[in-house]
């Protein structure tokens, strides 16, 4: 889903019945929406969140993977139409991830593609790549250690254990933790602040960082 107001585009991963899992169709839609907001001069900042309170996104749709062996290639896809991290990173505008629930494995990688993370108290993060025997292909192995330190990143990745929102904030992964009802207003307020900055300058600054 896409809503644009006051220079802020709010993009919602909308498959709550499937924990907002990234089916092939959803990955294509995310690519199309991110391309659209990147090209829309009325949009100056983006908020990415998940529908409901259970999940930001559970990553790749395992049911789809089970029925289509070729779908596993999405874990290392190069095309932004199939790789949601590339779709997000190609947006020149700041992207705030509003983590409303679990962000698991590929979903964790999608969260890490955002420029700034804020979370509700329902948020939890987990890297279960090792548990399922699939190497991370969307950048987690490099990004996570830069954000929380290599030892903590190894602990999460080698155990598959969950990281709660409070600890994620203490470790520097998320900037703010609020109650579920306050999450989207907070993210949109931060995006609104960013929308006040000259967009061309902000795009250059984002590329520099």
Secondary structure by P-SEA (a helix, b strand, c coil): cccccccbbbbbbccccccccccaaaaaaaaaaaaaaaacccccbbbbbbcccccccccccaaaaaaccccccccccccccccaaaaaaacccbbbbbcccccccaaaaaaaaccbbbbcccbbbbbccccccccccccccccccccccaaaaaaaaaccccccaaaaaaaccccccccccaaaaaaaaaaaaaaaccaaaaaaaaaac
